[in-house]
Amino acid sequence: HARDSFQGVFGLGLGREFVEAIKAAEAVNAKLIPFDREQSETLRRLQGIPLTTVLGAVARVTNLRVPPPSALLDIMQDPSIMTMGVEKISERFKNRDVVDAVVTWLDTLFPEPIDVLIHQRDRLMADGLLALPPCTKAVAVVGVGHLSGIEDLWNEAQLK
């Protein structure tokens, strides 16, 4: 399968988070409820972004009017990056502060795609969690790029 080949070449365990979600839910006797949207819907929404928007984003990247965050520059300028495997590089992006800075930067360059890939899904996942009955045991397994957005939406809802 192509997915297995991709995993083998890049050393990534695609879907591993779902296995961990199942284990975590079983450990606390919680029901597993997926709150994210289907990948095909996310891809459909990305394809709906007009070409002029994409070209404008390319121009922003080319001109680099907004410089990359220092954490990303540090990673890009590390001479050992060329000899690191993908898994080693991805370890550096497991830091929430680094990912938050990169998402904020990408949001200035590519607001429409980042809205589809991150912000819309943050809202969907936060709404799903907020819709659970009070005192429900829940385990939320999300990518690090969604933590701050979901947390902000959760905290905002708690204040209301």
Backbone as numpy.savetxt, mean C-alpha at the origin, in Angstrom:
# Nx Ny Nz CAx CAy CAz Cx Cy Cz
3.23 -21.86 -13.15 2.40 -20.67 -13.15 3.27 -19.42 -13.15
2.78 -18.36 -13.77 3.53 -17.11 -13.83 3.77 -16.55 -12.44
2.78 -16.67 -11.56 2.93 -16.13 -10.21 4.05 -16.85 -9.48
4.12 -18.18 -9.63 5.17 -18.95 -8.97 6.54 -18.57 -9.53
6.62 -18.32 -10.84 7.88 -17.91 -11.45 8.31 -16.55 -10.90
7.36 -15.63 -10.81 7.64 -14.30 -10.28 8.17 -14.41 -8.86
7.50 -15.22 -8.06 7.92 -15.40 -6.67 9.32 -16.00 -6.61
9.57 -16.97 -7.48 10.87 -17.62 -7.47 11.99 -16.67 -7.86
11.76 -15.88 -8.88 12.78 -14.96 -9.36 13.04 -13.84 -8.35
11.97 -13.28 -7.80 12.12 -12.13 -6.93 12.10 -12.47 -5.45
11.86 -13.72 -5.09 11.88 -14.11 -3.69 10.73 -13.56 -2.88
9.63 -13.25 -3.53 8.48 -12.68 -2.83 7.43 -13.75 -2.61
6.82 -13.73 -1.45 5.73 -14.65 -1.16 4.41 -13.95 -1.36
3.99 -13.79 -2.62 2.74 -13.11 -2.89 1.60 -13.88 -2.25
0.73 -13.15 -1.56 -0.37 -13.80 -0.87 -0.02 -14.25 0.54
1.21 -14.09 0.92 1.67 -14.51 2.24 0.90 -13.78 3.33
0.52 -12.52 3.07 -0.23 -11.76 4.07 -1.59 -12.38 4.35
-2.17 -13.03 3.33 -3.46 -13.68 3.54 -3.32 -14.91 4.44
-2.24 -15.66 4.25 -1.98 -16.81 5.11 -1.80 -16.34 6.55
-1.06 -15.25 6.72 -0.85 -14.71 8.07 -2.15 -14.18 8.67
-3.01 -13.60 7.83 -4.31 -13.11 8.30 -5.16 -14.26 8.80
-5.16 -15.35 8.07 -5.93 -16.52 8.48 -5.41 -17.05 9.81
-4.10 -17.17 9.94 -3.50 -17.66 11.20 -3.86 -16.74 12.36
-3.73 -15.42 12.14 -4.01 -14.46 13.21 -5.48 -14.50 13.61
-6.37 -14.60 12.64 -7.80 -14.66 12.95 -8.13 -15.93 13.72
-7.56 -17.05 13.30 -7.80 -18.31 14.00 -7.27 -18.26 15.43
-6.13 -17.58 15.64 -5.52 -17.52 16.96 -6.40 -16.82 17.99
-7.22 -15.88 17.53 -8.10 -15.16 18.46 -9.58 -15.49 18.23
-9.80 -16.57 17.46 -11.16 -17.02 17.17 -12.00 -15.91 16.54
-11.41 -15.24 15.56 -12.11 -14.15 14.86 -12.49 -14.61 13.46
-13.55 -14.05 12.95 -13.99 -14.33 11.58 -13.13 -13.52 10.61
-12.71 -14.14 9.53 -11.90 -13.45 8.52 -12.83 -12.80 7.50
-12.75 -11.48 7.41 -13.60 -10.73 6.48 -12.70 -9.82 5.63
-12.59 -10.09 4.34 -11.77 -9.21 3.50 -12.51 -7.89 3.23
-11.83 -6.78 3.48 -12.43 -5.47 3.29 -11.86 -4.73 2.09
-10.80 -5.23 1.51 -10.19 -4.55 0.37 -11.02 -4.85 -0.88
-10.83 -4.04 -1.90 -11.58 -4.27 -3.14 -10.78 -5.25 -4.01
-11.48 -5.87 -4.93 -10.87 -6.82 -5.86 -9.80 -6.10 -6.70
-8.69 -6.81 -6.95 -7.62 -6.23 -7.76 -8.12 -5.82 -9.14
-9.02 -6.60 -9.72 -9.51 -6.28 -11.06 -10.23 -4.93 -11.07
-10.92 -4.60 -9.97 -11.60 -3.31 -9.89 -10.59 -2.17 -9.76
-9.55 -2.39 -8.99 -8.50 -1.37 -8.86 -7.85 -1.14 -10.22
-7.55 -2.21 -10.95 -6.95 -2.08 -12.29 -7.90 -1.36 -13.24
-9.19 -1.67 -13.17 -10.18 -1.00 -14.02 -10.18 0.49 -13.74
-10.12 0.87 -12.47 -10.11 2.29 -12.11 -8.84 2.98 -12.58
-7.72 2.28 -12.49 -6.46 2.86 -12.98 -6.53 3.08 -14.49
-7.12 2.13 -15.20 -7.23 2.25 -16.65 -8.16 3.40 -17.04
-9.02 3.83 -16.12 -9.95 4.92 -16.40 -9.33 6.30 -16.24
-8.08 6.35 -15.79 -7.40 7.65 -15.64 -7.01 8.14 -17.03
-7.41 9.35 -17.40 -7.12 9.85 -18.76 -5.62 9.93 -19.06
-5.28 9.72 -20.31 -3.89 9.76 -20.76 -3.25 11.12 -20.46
-4.01 12.20 -20.60 -3.45 13.53 -20.34 -3.01 13.65 -18.88
-3.74 13.01 -17.99 -3.36 13.02 -16.57 -2.05 12.28 -16.37
-1.92 11.13 -17.04 -0.70 10.33 -16.94 0.48 11.11 -17.51
0.29 11.75 -18.64 1.38 12.53 -19.26 1.79 13.70 -18.37
0.82 14.33 -17.71 1.13 15.40 -16.77 1.97 14.89 -15.61
1.66 13.69 -15.14 2.43 13.09 -14.06 3.85 12.79 -14.51
3.99 12.30 -15.73 5.33 12.02 -16.27 6.14 13.30 -16.33
5.52 14.39 -16.72 6.22 15.69 -16.78 6.66 16.12 -15.39
5.82 15.89 -14.38 6.19 16.25 -13.01 7.39 15.44 -12.54
7.43 14.16 -12.92 8.56 13.31 -12.53 9.81 13.75 -13.25
9.69 14.03 -14.55 10.84 14.44 -15.35 11.45 15.73 -14.79
10.61 16.67 -14.43 11.10 17.95 -13.90 11.48 17.86 -12.43
11.02 16.84 -11.74 11.26 16.65 -10.31 11.11 17.96 -9.54
9.99 18.62 -9.79 9.71 19.86 -9.05 9.60 19.60 -7.56
9.18 18.40 -7.24 9.09 18.01 -5.83 10.13 16.90 -5.63
11.20 17.20 -4.89 12.26 16.19 -4.73 11.78 14.99 -3.91
12.35 13.82 -4.17 11.98 12.63 -3.40 12.33 12.82 -1.93
11.62 12.13 -1.03 11.94 12.24 0.39 13.35 11.72 0.66
13.98 12.24 1.69 15.37 11.88 1.98 15.53 10.38 2.20
14.55 9.72 2.81 14.66 8.27 3.04 14.75 7.52 1.72
13.98 7.95 0.72 14.03 7.30 -0.59 15.35 7.63 -1.29
15.80 8.86 -1.18 17.09 9.23 -1.78 18.23 8.41 -1.17
18.17 8.22 0.15 19.20 7.41 0.81 19.25 6.00 0.24
18.07 5.42 0.02 18.00 4.07 -0.53 18.52 4.08 -1.97
18.08 5.06 -2.77 18.48 5.12 -4.17 19.97 5.38 -4.34
20.57 6.11 -3.39 21.98 6.48 -3.52 22.92 5.50 -2.82
22.36 4.49 -2.17 23.18 3.47 -1.51 23.86 2.63 -2.59
25.21 2.64 -2.64 25.90 1.90 -3.70 25.63 0.39 -3.65
25.29 -0.13 -2.50 25.05 -1.58 -2.40 23.69 -1.99 -2.96
22.87 -1.01 -3.34 21.52 -1.32 -3.85 21.59 -2.20 -5.09
22.61 -2.05 -5.89 22.74 -2.82 -7.13 22.99 -4.30 -6.87
23.52 -4.63 -5.70 23.82 -6.03 -5.41 22.81 -6.65 -4.44
21.88 -5.84 -3.95 20.85 -6.36 -3.03 19.77 -7.08 -3.82
19.20 -8.08 -3.22 18.03 -8.74 -3.82 16.80 -7.91 -3.52
15.72 -8.21 -4.22 14.47 -7.48 -4.04 13.98 -7.58 -2.60
14.12 -8.77 -2.01 13.63 -8.94 -0.64 14.40 -8.04 0.33
15.70 -7.90 0.12 16.52 -7.03 0.98 16.11 -5.57 0.81
15.86 -5.16 -0.42 15.41 -3.79 -0.68 14.04 -3.57 -0.06
13.15 -4.55 -0.22 11.80 -4.39 0.32 11.81 -4.28 1.84
12.81 -4.85 2.50 12.92 -4.71 3.96 13.01 -3.24 4.37
13.67 -2.44 3.55 13.81 -1.02 3.85 12.49 -0.28 3.75
11.53 -0.86 3.02 10.23 -0.23 2.86 9.19 -0.78 3.83
9.65 -1.49 4.83 8.75 -1.95 5.88 8.69 -0.96 7.03
9.43 0.12 6.91 9.44 1.18 7.90 8.30 2.14 7.58
7.39 2.30 8.51 6.20 3.12 8.27 6.53 4.56 7.92
7.52 5.15 8.57 7.88 6.54 8.27 8.40 6.68 6.84
9.21 5.71 6.41 9.74 5.74 5.04 8.59 5.63 4.05
7.70 4.68 4.27 6.58 4.46 3.34 5.65 5.66 3.33
5.35 6.23 4.50 4.50 7.42 4.55 5.10 8.57 3.74
6.41 8.76 3.86 7.08 9.83 3.12 7.02 9.56 1.61
7.21 8.31 1.21 7.16 7.96 -0.21 5.74 8.13 -0.75
4.73 7.69 0.00 3.35 7.84 -0.44 2.99 9.32 -0.59
3.40 10.14 0.38 3.14 11.58 0.30 3.79 12.19 -0.93
5.02 11.79 -1.20 5.74 12.28 -2.37 5.05 11.84 -3.65
4.72 10.54 -3.74 4.05 10.03 -4.93 2.69 10.69 -5.12
2.03 11.03 -4.02 0.73 11.69 -4.10 0.84 13.06 -4.76
1.97 13.74 -4.59 2.16 15.04 -5.24 2.44 14.87 -6.74
3.06 13.74 -7.11 3.40 13.49 -8.51 2.27 12.82 -9.28
1.62 11.87 -8.63 0.60 11.04 -9.28 -0.67 11.00 -8.43
-1.35 12.13 -8.23 -2.49 12.14 -7.31 -3.62 11.18 -7.70
-3.93 11.07 -8.98 -5.04 10.21 -9.38 -4.72 8.72 -9.17
-3.57 8.24 -9.66 -3.27 6.82 -9.41 -3.10 6.50 -7.91
-2.50 7.40 -7.16 -2.32 7.15 -5.72 -3.67 7.16 -5.01
-4.59 7.98 -5.49 -5.93 7.95 -4.92 -6.57 6.58 -5.14
-6.42 6.04 -6.35 -7.00 4.72 -6.67 -6.28 3.62 -5.88
-4.96 3.66 -5.87 -4.18 2.59 -5.26 -4.17 2.63 -3.73
-4.20 3.83 -3.16 -4.05 3.95 -1.71 -5.29 4.53 -1.05
-5.62 5.77 -1.33 -6.64 6.49 -0.55 -8.04 5.88 -0.64
-8.48 5.52 -1.84 -9.80 4.90 -1.96 -9.86 3.59 -1.18
-8.79 2.83 -1.25 -8.76 1.54 -0.55 -8.65 1.75 0.96
-7.92 2.79 1.40 -7.89 3.11 2.83 -9.31 3.34 3.34
-10.07 4.15 2.58 -11.45 4.47 2.96 -12.30 3.20 3.01
-12.17 2.36 2.00 -12.93 1.12 1.93 -12.62 0.22 3.13
-11.35 0.06 3.44 -10.95 -0.80 4.55 -11.36 -0.20 5.89
-11.18 1.11 6.06 -11.58 1.77 7.31 -13.09 1.67 7.49
-13.84 1.92 6.43 -15.31 1.82 6.52 -15.73 0.40 6.91
-15.05 -0.60 6.34 -15.37 -1.98 6.69 -15.12 -2.27 8.16
-14.00 -1.79 8.67 -13.70 -1.99 10.09 -14.68 -1.22 10.97
-14.99 -0.01 10.58 -15.91 0.82 11.37 -17.33 0.26 11.37
-17.68 -0.52 10.35 -19.03 -1.08 10.26 -19.21 -2.32 11.14
-18.12 -2.85 11.67 -18.23 -4.02 12.54 -19.00 -3.65 13.81
-19.79 -4.59 14.33 -20.49 -4.31 15.58 -19.49 -4.01 16.70
-19.88 -3.15 17.67 -18.99 -2.86 18.79 -18.55 -4.14 19.49
-17.36 -4.11 20.05 -16.76 -5.23 20.80 -16.46 -6.44 19.93
-16.41 -6.27 18.62 -16.06 -7.36 17.71 -14.55 -7.57 17.77
-14.14 -8.83 17.89 -12.72 -9.14 17.78 -12.35 -9.02 16.31
-11.29 -8.30 16.04 -10.89 -8.12 14.64 -9.38 -8.11 14.53
-8.90 -8.69 13.47 -7.49 -8.63 13.11 -7.44 -8.01 11.73
-6.77 -6.89 11.60 -6.66 -6.22 10.30 -5.25 -6.43 9.77
-5.16 -7.02 8.61 -3.87 -7.24 7.96 -3.86 -6.38 6.71
-3.01 -5.35 6.72 -2.93 -4.41 5.60 -1.47 -4.13 5.30
-1.23 -3.64 4.11 0.11 -3.23 3.75 0.51 -1.97 4.51
1.80 -1.81 4.73 2.30 -0.67 5.51 1.89 0.66 4.89
1.69 0.71 3.59 1.28 1.94 2.93 -0.14 2.36 3.26
-0.91 1.48 3.88 -2.29 1.78 4.24 -2.45 2.10 5.73
-1.44 1.83 6.53 -1.58 1.98 7.99 -1.99 3.39 8.41
-1.27 4.38 7.97 -1.55 5.75 8.40 -2.90 6.24 7.91
-3.25 5.93 6.67 -4.54 6.37 6.13 -5.70 5.75 6.88
-5.63 4.45 7.13 -6.70 3.77 7.86 -6.76 4.28 9.29
-5.61 4.44 9.90 -5.56 4.95 11.28 -6.16 6.35 11.37
-5.82 7.22 10.43 -6.38 8.58 10.44 -7.89 8.55 10.29
-8.39 7.73 9.37 -9.84 7.63 9.16 -10.53 7.04 10.39
-9.89 6.06 11.01 -10.44 5.46 12.24 -10.52 6.51 13.34
-9.43 7.22 13.55 -9.41 8.24 14.61 -10.40 9.36 14.34
-10.52 9.77 13.08 -11.49 10.79 12.69 -12.92 10.34 13.02
-13.20 9.08 12.73 -14.55 8.53 13.00 -14.82 8.44 14.50
-13.79 8.16 15.28 -13.96 8.04 16.73 -14.28 9.40 17.36
-13.80 10.47 16.73 -14.06 11.82 17.25 -15.49 12.27 16.97
-16.13 11.66 15.97 -17.49 12.07 15.57 -18.52 11.53 16.51
